[in-house]
Amino acid sequence: DVVLTQTPPTLLATIGQSVSISCRSSQSLLHSNGNTYLNWLLQRTGQSPQPLIYLVSKLESGVPNRFSGSGSGTDFTLKISGVEAEDLGVYYCMQFTHYPWTFGGGTKLELK
Amino acid sequence: EVQLQESGPGLVKPSQSLSLTCSVTGYSITSNYWGWIRKFPGNKMEWMGYISYSGSTSYNPSLKSRISITRDTSKNQFFLQLNSVTTEDTATYYCARCLAAIWYFDFWGPGTMVTVSS
């Protein structure tokens, strides 16, 4: 199975601070069709996960543009440019390139 | 808007079967893919499997001998059955829609907590 390693496991931030989360894959996530099926989700406390970014860098409809995704191959990054209170929760990367689909271990974003 | 809602028993005894229903409104399950995902106590998430628009299925090999996903298109529902459960199957179970070709879960149900305990 593809192992996705997220760092850091916990991220302390102040409101307005820019932060980044890393997701490293044990295998390249470049599909033979040329797409890279790496997504990011946010799970706020008491809620179900919500999609933020798909295909590495495409923003889900309604997601603020302070969120951005980048990367290729095995290294990917989610950046939040100016954390807001509503951004707190657990962030996951997830890959769909290889079966079984797998998740990263999660990064919990908390207020400092 | 697409809405999903999980339902089923919140408590299952070890060695028994866990059965959940996902009811979908606002979209037909005869399009795209429909998956089950679970979150264990802590942060670990696991994709369990999906059923496609045509009724074909794909399962996580870690569960392959115990899992079955079926559907009732007349009710726009799909189902999860997990056999021979143990305490390690205690988790919050989510159903979600997966968009074909783009491949990501764009709509999720609120989740249902299932505890396996005698």
Interface residues (C-beta under 8 A of the other chain):
Chain A: Y37 N39 L41 Q43 Q47 S48 P49 Q50 P51 Y54 L55 E60 V90 Y92 M94 F96 Y99 P100 W101 T102 F103 G105 G106 K108
Chain B: K39 N43 K44 M45 E46 W47 S58 N60 P61 S62 Y94 C98 I102 W103 Y104 F105 D106 W108 G109 P110 G111
